[in-house]
């Protein structure tokens, strides 16, 4: 499990999620490359929006980090 900042992860997922930048930030290179490979479709952006919404409900620690 990798700890990432919750706010940065959500912002990256919303604005650059179709390119998989939030996955690269979380250390998940394979998922990032899959998002990047299919960025010409709407599917990675939809998955990124769902991921950002789900991350909103994950409680963060005292530093604002979450385990991804």
C-alpha positions in Angstrom: 0.0 0.0 0.0 1.2 3.4 -0.9 0.3 6.5 1.0 -0.6 9.5 -1.1 -2.1 12.9 -0.3 -5.9 12.7 -0.6 -6.5 16.2 -2.1 -3.7 15.8 -4.7 -4.9 12.4 -5.7 -8.5 13.6 -6.2 -7.4 16.7 -8.2 -5.2 14.6 -10.4 -8.0 12.1 -10.9 -10.5 14.8 -11.9 -8.3 16.9 -14.2 -5.7 14.4 -15.6 -7.4 11.1 -14.9 -7.9 10.2 -18.5 -4.1 10.0 -18.8 -3.7 8.0 -15.6 -1.6 10.6 -13.8 -3.3 9.8 -10.5 -2.4 6.2 -10.9 1.3 7.0 -11.6 1.2 9.3 -8.5 0.0 6.4 -6.4 2.7 4.1 -7.8 0.4 1.9 -9.8 2.3 2.0 -13.1 0.4 -0.8 -14.9 -2.9 0.9 -14.3 -1.4 4.2 -15.3 -0.2 2.8 -18.6 -3.6 1.2 -19.3 -5.3 4.6 -18.7 -2.7 6.2 -21.0 -3.2 3.5 -23.7 -6.9 4.0 -23.8 -7.0 7.8 -23.2 -8.5 8.3 -26.7 -11.7 6.7 -25.3 -13.9 8.1 -22.6 -13.5 5.0 -20.4 -10.4 6.0 -18.4 -11.9 9.4 -17.6 -15.0 7.8 -16.4 -13.0 5.4 -14.2 -11.0 8.3 -12.9 -14.1 10.2 -11.9 -15.5 7.2 -10.1 -12.1 6.7 -8.4 -12.1 10.4 -7.2 -15.6 10.1 -5.8 -14.7 6.9 -4.0 -11.6 8.5 -2.6 -13.7 11.4 -1.1 -15.3 8.9 1.3 -12.0 7.4 2.5 -10.9 8.8 5.8 -7.5 10.4 5.8 -4.9 10.4 8.6 -3.8 13.5 10.5 -1.4 14.5 7.6 -4.2 14.2 5.0 -2.8 11.0 3.5 -4.7 7.9 2.4 -3.5 4.4 1.6 -4.1 3.5 -2.0 
